[in-house]
Amino acid sequence: MTPRCQSVSANFLMGAGILPLALYIAWVAAFLITTVPGQPPRIPIIDPIGMIGLGMFVYLGSSIVAGLGIVWSWLLARAYPERRTRWALALRAIVVLVLVLPFAFNFLASMHLV
């Protein structure tokens, strides 16, 4: 496989890894935004324990798939300096930010800052 094809595959792996997590976050956000106290929810949702389990499963899968994509992309950037692009660097930064954001939010919430 050529370095260009490997780079495209690594970028695709990062994007495909983050997509389920983004869809889960959008689903929960839509539920929270559209829910009115005293009325049935407009967005269907499973029970809260099920949503927590689903969120953990989605996050674990996203971190594995996107993490492999980040490592592959980083190794390609080290092996082939001419293949370094701003797009790949920006995508790696976005994926790291999305994967670290829940931990940062949890830390801020534990400090009562959020």
MOPAC internal coordinates of N, CA, C and O (Angstrom, degrees):
PM7 1SCF
backbone

  N    0.0000 0     0.00 0     0.00 0    0    0    0
  C    1.4485 1     0.00 0     0.00 0    1    0    0
  C    1.5347 1   108.05 1     0.00 0    2    1    0
  O    1.2310 1   120.63 1   -43.66 1    3    2    1
  N    1.3129 1   116.41 1   136.34 1    3    2    1
  C    1.4562 1   120.41 1  -179.14 1    5    3    2
  C    1.5263 1   110.29 1   -73.29 1    6    5    3
  O    1.2310 1   120.04 1   -21.57 1    7    6    5
  N    1.3322 1   117.52 1   158.43 1    7    6    5
  C    1.4627 1   119.75 1   178.35 1    9    7    6
  C    1.5288 1   112.86 1   -59.84 1   10    9    7
  O    1.2310 1   120.17 1   145.09 1   11   10    9
  N    1.3229 1   117.28 1   -34.91 1   11   10    9
  C    1.4602 1   119.77 1   178.69 1   13   11   10
  C    1.5277 1   111.01 1   -65.03 1   14   13   11
  O    1.2310 1   120.79 1   135.72 1   15   14   13
  N    1.3143 1   116.10 1   -44.28 1   15   14   13
  C    1.4620 1   121.06 1   178.88 1   17   15   14
  C    1.5269 1   110.81 1   -64.76 1   18   17   15
  O    1.2310 1   120.08 1   141.85 1   19   18   17
  N    1.3183 1   117.44 1   -38.15 1   19   18   17
  C    1.4540 1   120.94 1   176.57 1   21   19   18
  C    1.5196 1   111.38 1   -65.09 1   22   21   19
  O    1.2310 1   120.71 1   139.11 1   23   22   21
  N    1.3241 1   116.24 1   -40.89 1   23   22   21
  C    1.4638 1   120.38 1   179.03 1   25   23   22
  C    1.5300 1   111.40 1   -64.26 1   26   25   23
  O    1.2310 1   120.93 1   137.22 1   27   26   25
  N    1.3207 1   115.82 1   -42.78 1   27   26   25
  C    1.4611 1   119.79 1   177.76 1   29   27   26
  C    1.5289 1   110.29 1   -63.91 1   30   29   27
  O    1.2310 1   120.33 1   140.14 1   31   30   29
  N    1.3230 1   116.97 1   -39.86 1   31   30   29
  C    1.4609 1   120.58 1   179.21 1   33   31   30
  C    1.5287 1   111.41 1   -66.16 1   34   33   31
  O    1.2310 1   120.05 1   139.68 1   35   34   33
  N    1.3264 1   117.52 1   -40.32 1   35   34   33
  C    1.4642 1   120.68 1   178.41 1   37   35   34
  C    1.5295 1   110.78 1   -65.39 1   38   37   35
  O    1.2310 1   120.52 1   138.86 1   39   38   37
  N    1.3311 1   116.61 1   -41.14 1   39   38   37
  C    1.4671 1   119.74 1   177.94 1   41   39   38
  C    1.5241 1   111.00 1   -65.13 1   42   41   39
  O    1.2310 1   120.31 1   140.18 1   43   42   41
  N    1.3245 1   117.02 1   -39.82 1   43   42   41
  C    1.4556 1   120.60 1   177.34 1   45   43   42
  C    1.5231 1   110.74 1   -63.85 1   46   45   43
  O    1.2310 1   120.53 1   139.43 1   47   46   45
  N    1.3214 1   116.60 1   -40.57 1   47   46   45
  C    1.4574 1   121.24 1   179.62 1   49   47   46
  C    1.5335 1   110.79 1   -62.38 1   50   49   47
  O    1.2310 1   120.26 1   139.32 1   51   50   49
  N    1.3369 1   117.10 1   -40.68 1   51   50   49
  C    1.4660 1   120.14 1   177.31 1   53   51   50
  C    1.5263 1   110.89 1   -64.56 1   54   53   51
  O    1.2310 1   120.43 1   134.09 1   55   54   53
  N    1.3086 1   116.79 1   -45.91 1   55   54   53
  C    1.4654 1   120.27 1  -179.80 1   57   55   54
  C    1.5108 1   112.94 1   -65.25 1   58   57   55
  O    1.2310 1   120.76 1   137.93 1   59   58   57
  N    1.3302 1   116.15 1   -42.07 1   59   58   57
  C    1.4604 1   120.04 1   178.98 1   61   59   58
  C    1.5234 1   111.32 1   -68.69 1   62   61   59
  O    1.2310 1   120.12 1   151.74 1   63   62   61
  N    1.3126 1   117.37 1   -28.26 1   63   62   61
  C    1.4557 1   120.51 1   178.39 1   65   63   62
  C    1.5186 1   112.54 1   -72.24 1   66   65   63
  O    1.2310 1   120.06 1   145.67 1   67   66   65
  N    1.3073 1   117.50 1   -34.33 1   67   66   65
  C    1.4613 1   121.57 1  -177.75 1   69   67   66
  C    1.5297 1   112.27 1   -83.70 1   70   69   67
  O    1.2310 1   119.60 1   156.07 1   71   70   69
  N    1.3094 1   118.37 1   -23.93 1   71   70   69
  C    1.4621 1   121.67 1  -175.79 1   73   71   70
  C    1.5268 1   114.08 1   -56.79 1   74   73   71
  O    1.2310 1   117.90 1   132.17 1   75   74   73
  N    1.3443 1   121.60 1   -47.83 1   75   74   73
  C    1.4725 1   119.42 1   178.90 1   77   75   74
  C    1.5275 1   112.87 1   -61.92 1   78   77   75
  O    1.2310 1   120.42 1   142.46 1   79   78   77
  N    1.3214 1   116.79 1   -37.54 1   79   78   77
  C    1.4630 1   120.12 1   178.63 1   81   79   78
  C    1.5237 1   110.48 1   -66.22 1   82   81   79
  O    1.2310 1   120.13 1   139.57 1   83   82   81
  N    1.3194 1   117.35 1   -40.43 1   83   82   81
  C    1.4626 1   120.73 1   177.81 1   85   83   82
  C    1.5324 1   111.47 1   -64.51 1   86   85   83
  O    1.2310 1   120.44 1   139.56 1   87   86   85
  N    1.3276 1   116.76 1   -40.44 1   87   86   85
  C    1.4622 1   119.79 1   178.06 1   89   87   86
  C    1.5299 1   111.37 1   -65.92 1   90   89   87
  O    1.2310 1   119.92 1   140.74 1   91   90   89
  N    1.3350 1   117.76 1   -39.26 1   91   90   89
  C    1.4622 1   121.23 1   177.61 1   93   91   90
  C    1.5248 1   110.72 1   -64.30 1   94   93   91
  O    1.2310 1   120.21 1   135.37 1   95   94   93
  N    1.3195 1   117.20 1   -44.63 1   95   94   93
  C    1.4641 1   120.86 1   179.08 1   97   95   94
  C    1.5199 1   110.47 1   -63.20 1   98   97   95
  O    1.2310 1   120.09 1   139.18 1   99   98   97
  N    1.3299 1   117.43 1   -40.82 1   99   98   97
  C    1.4658 1   120.29 1   178.36 1  101   99   98
  C    1.5248 1   111.22 1   -64.76 1  102  101   99
  O    1.2310 1   120.04 1   141.81 1  103  102  101
  N    1.3338 1   117.53 1   -38.19 1  103  102  101
  C    1.4690 1   121.58 1   179.01 1  105  103  102
  C    1.5282 1   110.91 1   -64.50 1  106  105  103
  O    1.2310 1   120.38 1   133.08 1  107  106  105
  N    1.3186 1   116.87 1   -46.92 1  107  106  105
  C    1.4628 1   120.43 1   179.69 1  109  107  106
  C    1.5208 1   110.83 1   -65.97 1  110  109  107
  O    1.2310 1   119.91 1   138.92 1  111  110  109
  N    1.3307 1   117.78 1   -41.08 1  111  110  109
  C    1.4605 1   120.84 1   178.84 1  113  111  110
  C    1.5246 1   111.12 1   -63.90 1  114  113  111
  O    1.2310 1   120.15 1   137.82 1  115  114  113
  N    1.3253 1   117.31 1   -42.18 1  115  114  113
  C    1.4673 1   120.29 1   177.72 1  117  115  114
  C    1.5158 1   111.04 1   -63.04 1  118  117  115
  O    1.2310 1   120.19 1   140.86 1  119  118  117
  N    1.3326 1   117.25 1   -39.14 1  119  118  117
  C    1.4565 1   120.68 1   177.42 1  121  119  118
  C    1.5247 1   110.62 1   -62.97 1  122  121  119
  O    1.2310 1   120.57 1   133.77 1  123  122  121
  N    1.3221 1   116.51 1   -46.23 1  123  122  121
  C    1.4586 1   119.61 1  -177.56 1  125  123  122
  C    1.5249 1   112.46 1   -68.25 1  126  125  123
  O    1.2310 1   120.08 1   144.80 1  127  126  125
  N    1.3163 1   117.45 1   -35.20 1  127  126  125
  C    1.4620 1   121.06 1  -178.56 1  129  127  126
  C    1.5195 1   111.39 1   -73.15 1  130  129  127
  O    1.2310 1   119.75 1   140.75 1  131  130  129
  N    1.3218 1   118.07 1   -39.25 1  131  130  129
  C    1.4683 1   120.73 1  -174.18 1  133  131  130
  C    1.5213 1   113.86 1   -90.06 1  134  133  131
  O    1.2310 1   119.53 1   173.41 1  135  134  133
  N    1.3178 1   118.50 1    -6.59 1  135  134  133
  C    1.4553 1   120.28 1  -178.14 1  137  135  134
  C    1.5248 1   110.16 1   -78.72 1  138  137  135
  O    1.2310 1   121.14 1   -52.21 1  139  138  137
  N    1.3346 1   115.43 1   127.79 1  139  138  137
  C    1.4603 1   122.77 1   177.64 1  141  139  138
  C    1.5240 1   107.13 1  -113.13 1  142  141  139
  O    1.2310 1   119.90 1   -50.60 1  143  142  141
  N    1.3396 1   117.80 1   129.40 1  143  142  141
  C    1.4629 1   119.12 1   179.87 1  145  143  142
  C    1.5348 1   111.49 1   -58.00 1  146  145  143
  O    1.2310 1   120.71 1   -44.03 1  147  146  145
  N    1.3144 1   116.25 1   135.97 1  147  146  145
  C    1.4579 1   122.05 1   178.26 1  149  147  146
  C    1.5134 1   114.20 1    88.34 1  150  149  147
  O    1.2310 1   119.46 1   175.67 1  151  150  149
  N    1.3228 1   118.63 1    -4.33 1  151  150  149
  C    1.4584 1   122.24 1   179.05 1  153  151  150
  C    1.5269 1   109.20 1  -121.97 1  154  153  151
  O    1.2310 1   120.53 1   -26.65 1  155  154  153
  N    1.3227 1   116.59 1   153.35 1  155  154  153
  C    1.4692 1   117.74 1   176.49 1  157  155  154
  C    1.5322 1   110.43 1   -66.19 1  158  157  155
  O    1.2310 1   120.09 1   -31.82 1  159  158  157
  N    1.3227 1   117.44 1   148.18 1  159  158  157
  C    1.4695 1   119.45 1  -178.39 1  161  159  158
  C    1.5218 1   111.93 1   -66.19 1  162  161  159
  O    1.2310 1   121.13 1   -34.32 1  163  162  161
  N    1.3201 1   115.44 1   145.68 1  163  162  161
  C    1.4696 1   121.01 1   178.64 1  165  163  162
  C    1.5248 1   111.58 1   -82.86 1  166  165  163
  O    1.2310 1   120.72 1   154.14 1  167  166  165
  N    1.3220 1   116.24 1   -25.86 1  167  166  165
  C    1.4594 1   121.73 1   179.05 1  169  167  166
  C    1.5258 1   107.75 1  -103.39 1  170  169  167
  O    1.2310 1   119.53 1   -55.58 1  171  170  169
  N    1.3262 1   118.51 1   124.42 1  171  170  169
  C    1.4745 1   118.95 1  -179.93 1  173  171  170
  C    1.5268 1   110.99 1   -67.55 1  174  173  171
  O    1.2310 1   121.68 1   -37.83 1  175  174  173
  N    1.3219 1   114.39 1   142.17 1  175  174  173
  C    1.4542 1   120.51 1  -179.33 1  177  175  174
  C    1.5242 1   107.94 1  -146.61 1  178  177  175
  O    1.2310 1   120.65 1   -31.73 1  179  178  177
  N    1.3267 1   116.36 1   148.27 1  179  178  177
  C    1.4533 1   119.10 1   175.34 1  181  179  178
  C    1.5268 1   107.98 1   -82.93 1  182  181  179
  O    1.2310 1   120.24 1    -1.48 1  183  182  181
  N    1.3034 1   117.15 1   178.52 1  183  182  181
  C    1.4660 1   119.18 1  -177.28 1  185  183  182
  C    1.5310 1   110.67 1   -60.77 1  186  185  183
  O    1.2310 1   119.78 1   -22.34 1  187  186  185
  N    1.3341 1   118.03 1   157.66 1  187  186  185
  C    1.4715 1   120.45 1  -175.39 1  189  187  186
  C    1.5253 1   114.25 1   -58.10 1  190  189  187
  O    1.2310 1   119.82 1   140.69 1  191  190  189
  N    1.3377 1   117.95 1   -39.31 1  191  190  189
  C    1.4643 1   119.70 1   178.67 1  193  191  190
  C    1.5326 1   110.05 1   -64.96 1  194  193  191
  O    1.2310 1   120.57 1   140.98 1  195  194  193
  N    1.3173 1   116.52 1   -39.02 1  195  194  193
  C    1.4594 1   120.34 1   176.59 1  197  195  194
  C    1.5186 1   112.19 1   -64.30 1  198  197  195
  O    1.2310 1   120.36 1   142.83 1  199  198  197
  N    1.3304 1   116.92 1   -37.17 1  199  198  197
  C    1.4672 1   120.47 1   178.68 1  201  199  198
  C    1.5317 1   110.81 1   -67.85 1  202  201  199
  O    1.2310 1   120.48 1   142.69 1  203  202  201
  N    1.3183 1   116.69 1   -37.31 1  203  202  201
  C    1.4650 1   119.65 1   177.40 1  205  203  202
  C    1.5286 1   109.78 1   -65.44 1  206  205  203
  O    1.2310 1   120.59 1   135.72 1  207  206  205
  N    1.3326 1   116.48 1   -44.28 1  207  206  205
  C    1.4632 1   120.34 1   177.54 1  209  207  206
  C    1.5156 1   112.16 1   -62.82 1  210  209  207
  O    1.2310 1   120.61 1   137.24 1  211  210  209
  N    1.3182 1   116.45 1   -42.76 1  211  210  209
  C    1.4628 1   120.06 1   177.83 1  213  211  210
  C    1.5188 1   110.68 1   -63.25 1  214  213  211
  O    1.2310 1   120.34 1   138.62 1  215  214  213
  N    1.3230 1   116.95 1   -41.38 1  215  214  213
  C    1.4594 1   120.66 1   178.67 1  217  215  214
  C    1.5187 1   112.11 1   -62.95 1  218  217  215
  O    1.2310 1   120.40 1   138.72 1  219  218  217
  N    1.3206 1   116.84 1   -41.28 1  219  218  217
  C    1.4632 1   119.82 1   178.59 1  221  219  218
  C    1.5287 1   110.98 1   -66.54 1  222  221  219
  O    1.2310 1   120.29 1   139.05 1  223  222  221
  N    1.3228 1   117.05 1   -40.95 1  223  222  221
  C    1.4611 1   121.39 1   178.66 1  225  223  222
  C    1.5255 1   110.80 1   -64.07 1  226  225  223
  O    1.2310 1   120.40 1   135.51 1  227  226  225
  N    1.3272 1   116.85 1   -44.49 1  227  226  225
  C    1.4692 1   121.25 1   179.86 1  229  227  226
  C    1.5251 1   110.17 1   -64.94 1  230  229  227
  O    1.2310 1   120.30 1   137.21 1  231  230  229
  N    1.3443 1   117.03 1   -42.79 1  231  230  229
  C    1.4618 1   119.98 1  -179.82 1  233  231  230
  C    1.5265 1   111.04 1   -64.94 1  234  233  231
  O    1.2310 1   120.32 1   138.62 1  235  234  233
  N    1.3273 1   116.99 1   -41.38 1  235  234  233
  C    1.4649 1   120.22 1   178.98 1  237  235  234
  C    1.5290 1   110.58 1   -62.62 1  238  237  235
  O    1.2310 1   120.50 1   133.32 1  239  238  237
  N    1.3253 1   116.64 1   -46.68 1  239  238  237
  C    1.4651 1   119.82 1   178.40 1  241  239  238
  C    1.5161 1   112.44 1   -62.82 1  242  241  239
  O    1.2310 1   120.73 1   138.18 1  243  242  241
  N    1.3342 1   116.21 1   -41.82 1  243  242  241
  C    1.4612 1   119.86 1   179.19 1  245  243  242
  C    1.5195 1   111.56 1   -65.39 1  246  245  243
  O    1.2310 1   120.53 1   138.59 1  247  246  245
  N    1.3170 1   116.59 1   -41.41 1  247  246  245
  C    1.4646 1   118.54 1  -179.15 1  249  247  246
  C    1.5232 1   111.31 1   -67.05 1  250  249  247
  O    1.2310 1   119.61 1   145.59 1  251  250  249
  N    1.3193 1   118.36 1   -34.41 1  251  250  249
  C    1.4657 1   120.31 1   178.51 1  253  251  250
  C    1.5275 1   110.53 1   -69.98 1  254  253  251
  O    1.2310 1   120.36 1   128.13 1  255  254  253
  N    1.3240 1   116.91 1   -51.87 1  255  254  253
  C    1.4674 1   120.35 1  -175.88 1  257  255  254
  C    1.5276 1   111.14 1   -67.62 1  258  257  255
  O    1.2310 1   120.15 1   130.34 1  259  258  257
  N    1.3331 1   117.32 1   -49.66 1  259  258  257
  C    1.4616 1   119.90 1  -179.31 1  261  259  258
  C    1.5252 1   111.19 1   -69.05 1  262  261  259
  O    1.2310 1   120.19 1   146.75 1  263  262  261
  N    1.3327 1   117.25 1   -33.25 1  263  262  261
  C    1.4553 1   120.11 1   177.40 1  265  263  262
  C    1.5228 1   112.09 1   -64.30 1  266  265  263
  O    1.2310 1   120.83 1   138.94 1  267  266  265
  N    1.3281 1   116.03 1   -41.06 1  267  266  265
  C    1.4655 1   118.95 1   175.54 1  269  267  266
  C    1.5295 1   111.05 1   -63.26 1  270  269  267
  O    1.2310 1   120.69 1   141.66 1  271  270  269
  N    1.3361 1   116.29 1   -38.34 1  271  270  269
  C    1.4571 1   119.79 1   177.43 1  273  271  270
  C    1.5231 1   112.48 1   -64.97 1  274  273  271
  O    1.2310 1   120.54 1   140.79 1  275  274  273
  N    1.3436 1   116.57 1   -39.21 1  275  274  273
  C    1.4698 1   120.27 1   178.30 1  277  275  274
  C    1.5226 1   110.57 1   -64.43 1  278  277  275
  O    1.2310 1   120.81 1   133.04 1  279  278  277
  N    1.3196 1   116.05 1   -46.96 1  279  278  277
  C    1.4689 1   119.50 1  -179.16 1  281  279  278
  C    1.5185 1   110.70 1   -62.95 1  282  281  279
  O    1.2310 1   119.90 1   136.86 1  283  282  281
  N    1.3209 1   117.80 1   -43.14 1  283  282  281
  C    1.4639 1   121.41 1   179.31 1  285  283  282
  C    1.5266 1   110.71 1   -62.83 1  286  285  283
  O    1.2310 1   120.62 1   135.10 1  287  286  285
  N    1.3231 1   116.42 1   -44.90 1  287  286  285
  C    1.4615 1   120.57 1   179.55 1  289  287  286
  C    1.5217 1   111.29 1   -62.99 1  290  289  287
  O    1.2310 1   120.51 1   139.06 1  291  290  289
  N    1.3167 1   116.63 1   -40.94 1  291  290  289
  C    1.4628 1   120.70 1   179.64 1  293  291  290
  C    1.5236 1   110.99 1   -65.68 1  294  293  291
  O    1.2310 1   120.44 1   137.29 1  295  294  293
  N    1.3349 1   116.77 1   -42.71 1  295  294  293
  C    1.4582 1   120.14 1   178.24 1  297  295  294
  C    1.5301 1   111.60 1   -64.55 1  298  297  295
  O    1.2310 1   120.57 1   142.55 1  299  298  297
  N    1.3197 1   116.52 1   -37.45 1  299  298  297
  C    1.4722 1   119.54 1   176.84 1  301  299  298
  C    1.5214 1   111.17 1   -66.26 1  302  301  299
  O    1.2310 1   120.34 1   141.49 1  303  302  301
  N    1.3329 1   116.95 1   -38.51 1  303  302  301
  C    1.4622 1   120.28 1   179.57 1  305  303  302
  C    1.5268 1   110.65 1   -66.48 1  306  305  303
  O    1.2310 1   120.19 1   147.15 1  307  306  305
  N    1.3223 1   117.24 1   -32.85 1  307  306  305
  C    1.4694 1   119.80 1   177.10 1  309  307  306
  C    1.5292 1   111.39 1   -74.89 1  310  309  307
  O    1.2310 1   120.59 1   141.62 1  311  310  309
  N    1.3240 1   116.47 1   -38.38 1  311  310  309
  C    1.4674 1   119.63 1  -176.76 1  313  311  310
  C    1.5226 1   112.37 1   -76.22 1  314  313  311
  O    1.2310 1   120.46 1   145.19 1  315  314  313
  N    1.3263 1   116.72 1   -34.81 1  315  314  313
  C    1.4632 1   121.45 1  -177.57 1  317  315  314
  C    1.5288 1   109.02 1  -126.21 1  318  317  315
  O    1.2310 1   119.88 1   -94.41 1  319  318  317
  N    1.3381 1   117.83 1    85.59 1  319  318  317
  C    1.4749 1   120.04 1  -177.82 1  321  319  318
  C    1.5340 1   112.96 1   -60.97 1  322  321  319
  O    1.2310 1   120.04 1   153.81 1  323  322  321
  N    1.3118 1   117.53 1   -26.19 1  323  322  321
  C    1.4668 1   119.55 1   179.10 1  325  323  322
  C    1.5292 1   112.46 1   -72.09 1  326  325  323
  O    1.2310 1   120.10 1   163.95 1  327  326  325
  N    1.3251 1   117.42 1   -16.05 1  327  326  325
  C    1.4722 1   121.51 1   179.87 1  329  327  326
  C    1.5280 1   112.77 1   -91.31 1  330  329  327
  O    1.2310 1   119.69 1  -179.09 1  331  330  329
  N    1.3319 1   118.20 1     0.91 1  331  330  329
  C    1.4634 1   120.75 1   178.31 1  333  331  330
  C    1.5201 1   109.78 1   -67.98 1  334  333  331
  O    1.2310 1   120.95 1   -50.74 1  335  334  333
  N    1.3082 1   115.80 1   129.26 1  335  334  333
  C    1.4595 1   120.45 1   178.18 1  337  335  334
  C    1.5205 1   109.34 1  -130.93 1  338  337  335
  O    1.2310 1   121.10 1   -23.19 1  339  338  337
  N    1.3047 1   115.50 1   156.81 1  339  338  337
  C    1.4646 1   119.56 1   176.43 1  341  339  338
  C    1.5209 1   110.74 1   -66.31 1  342  341  339
  O    1.2310 1   120.82 1   147.04 1  343  342  341
  N    1.3264 1   116.04 1   -32.96 1  343  342  341
  C    1.4638 1   120.43 1  -179.58 1  345  343  342
  C    1.5280 1   110.63 1   -61.68 1  346  345  343
  O    1.2310 1   120.23 1   133.11 1  347  346  345
  N    1.3121 1   117.16 1   -46.89 1  347  346  345
  C    1.4646 1   120.56 1  -179.92 1  349  347  346
  C    1.5241 1   110.72 1   -66.04 1  350  349  347
  O    1.2310 1   120.17 1   140.67 1  351  350  349
  N    1.3251 1   117.29 1   -39.33 1  351  350  349
  C    1.4599 1   120.74 1   178.03 1  353  351  350
  C    1.5333 1   110.85 1   -64.35 1  354  353  351
  O    1.2310 1   120.61 1   136.35 1  355  354  353
  N    1.3280 1   116.44 1   -43.65 1  355  354  353
  C    1.4667 1   120.25 1   178.50 1  357  355  354
  C    1.5334 1   111.09 1   -65.17 1  358  357  355
  O    1.2310 1   120.38 1   139.39 1  359  358  357
  N    1.3177 1   116.87 1   -40.61 1  359  358  357
  C    1.4615 1   120.17 1   179.07 1  361  359  358
  C    1.5240 1   111.15 1   -65.04 1  362  361  359
  O    1.2310 1   120.30 1   139.07 1  363  362  361
  N    1.3295 1   117.03 1   -40.93 1  363  362  361
  C    1.4636 1   119.46 1   176.73 1  365  363  362
  C    1.5191 1   110.91 1   -62.93 1  366  365  363
  O    1.2310 1   119.98 1   138.78 1  367  366  365
  N    1.3228 1   117.64 1   -41.22 1  367  366  365
  C    1.4656 1   120.88 1   179.63 1  369  367  366
  C    1.5276 1   111.26 1   -65.00 1  370  369  367
  O    1.2310 1   120.16 1   138.72 1  371  370  369
  N    1.3202 1   117.31 1   -41.28 1  371  370  369
  C    1.4696 1   120.93 1   179.42 1  373  371  370
  C    1.5244 1   110.28 1   -64.96 1  374  373  371
  O    1.2310 1   120.18 1   136.48 1  375  374  373
  N    1.3115 1   117.27 1   -43.52 1  375  374  373
  C    1.4711 1   120.63 1  -179.06 1  377  375  374
  C    1.5240 1   110.57 1   -64.83 1  378  377  375
  O    1.2310 1   120.00 1   136.87 1  379  378  377
  N    1.3261 1   117.60 1   -43.13 1  379  378  377
  C    1.4679 1   120.13 1   177.42 1  381  379  378
  C    1.5267 1   110.02 1   -62.69 1  382  381  379
  O    1.2310 1   120.13 1   137.73 1  383  382  381
  N    1.3117 1   117.35 1   -42.27 1  383  382  381
  C    1.4618 1   120.85 1   179.13 1  385  383  382
  C    1.5236 1   111.23 1   -61.91 1  386  385  383
  O    1.2310 1   120.15 1   135.35 1  387  386  385
  N    1.3123 1   117.31 1   -44.65 1  387  386  385
  C    1.4670 1   120.55 1  -179.47 1  389  387  386
  C    1.5268 1   111.32 1   -66.28 1  390  389  387
  O    1.2310 1   119.91 1   143.61 1  391  390  389
  N    1.3169 1   117.77 1   -36.39 1  391  390  389
  C    1.4581 1   120.33 1  -179.61 1  393  391  390
  C    1.5280 1   112.49 1   -76.24 1  394  393  391
  O    1.2310 1   119.64 1   151.86 1  395  394  393
  N    1.3283 1   118.30 1   -28.14 1  395  394  393
  C    1.4654 1   121.72 1  -179.05 1  397  395  394
  C    1.5189 1   111.62 1   -90.19 1  398  397  395
  O    1.2310 1   119.83 1   157.91 1  399  398  397
  N    1.3167 1   117.92 1   -22.09 1  399  398  397
  C    1.4639 1   122.08 1  -175.14 1  401  399  398
  C    1.5324 1   113.90 1   -56.02 1  402  401  399
  O    1.2310 1   117.93 1   137.22 1  403  402  401
  N    1.3318 1   121.55 1   -42.78 1  403  402  401
  C    1.4655 1   119.13 1   177.99 1  405  403  402
  C    1.5257 1   113.15 1   -60.78 1  406  405  403
  O    1.2310 1   120.15 1   143.56 1  407  406  405
  N    1.3241 1   117.32 1   -36.44 1  407  406  405
  C    1.4597 1   119.81 1   178.63 1  409  407  406
  C    1.5265 1   111.09 1   -69.29 1  410  409  407
  O    1.2310 1   120.49 1   140.70 1  411  410  409
  N    1.3377 1   116.67 1   -39.30 1  411  410  409
  C    1.4577 1   120.14 1   178.65 1  413  411  410
  C    1.5274 1   110.07 1   -66.12 1  414  413  411
  O    1.2310 1   120.24 1   137.98 1  415  414  413
  N    1.3241 1   117.15 1   -42.02 1  415  414  413
  C    1.4605 1   120.31 1   178.72 1  417  415  414
  C    1.5232 1   110.60 1   -64.43 1  418  417  415
  O    1.2310 1   119.99 1   139.33 1  419  418  417
  N    1.3243 1   117.62 1   -40.67 1  419  418  417
  C    1.4601 1   121.37 1   178.23 1  421  419  418
  C    1.5212 1   110.77 1   -64.00 1  422  421  419
  O    1.2310 1   119.86 1   140.27 1  423  422  421
  N    1.3276 1   117.88 1   -39.73 1  423  422  421
  C    1.4635 1   121.30 1   177.97 1  425  423  422
  C    1.5241 1   110.75 1   -64.39 1  426  425  423
  O    1.2310 1   120.69 1   134.85 1  427  426  425
  N    1.3295 1   116.28 1   -45.15 1  427  426  425
  C    1.4704 1   119.86 1   178.95 1  429  427  426
  C    1.5099 1   111.76 1   -65.00 1  430  429  427
  O    1.2310 1   120.12 1   143.22 1  431  430  429
  N    1.3292 1   117.37 1   -36.78 1  431  430  429
  C    1.4535 1   120.89 1   178.18 1  433  431  430
  C    1.5272 1   110.60 1   -67.99 1  434  433  431
  O    1.2310 1   119.90 1   143.53 1  435  434  433
  N    1.3097 1   117.79 1   -36.47 1  435  434  433
  C    1.4665 1   119.75 1   178.64 1  437  435  434
  C    1.5121 1   111.36 1   -69.74 1  438  437  435
  O    1.2310 1   120.09 1   154.57 1  439  438  437
  N    1.3252 1   117.42 1   -25.43 1  439  438  437
  C    1.4626 1   121.77 1   177.43 1  441  439  438
  C    1.5374 1   110.88 1   -87.96 1  442  441  439
  O    1.2310 1   120.31 1  -178.67 1  443  442  441
  N    1.3264 1   117.00 1     1.33 1  443  442  441
  C    1.4745 1   124.21 1  -179.11 1  445  443  442
  C    1.5205 1   111.54 1    60.98 1  446  445  443
  O    1.2310 1   120.67 1  -142.93 1  447  446  445
  N    1.3270 1   116.32 1    37.07 1  447  446  445
  C    1.4564 1   121.60 1   177.59 1  449  447  446
  C    1.5190 1   112.56 1   -98.97 1  450  449  447
  O    1.2310 1   120.43 1   167.47 1  451  450  449
  N    1.3251 1   116.78 1   -12.53 1  451  450  449
  C    1.4713 1   120.58 1  -179.70 1  453  451  450
  C    1.5121 1   108.37 1  -113.22 1  454  453  451
  O    1.2310 1   120.10 1   180.00 1  455  454  453

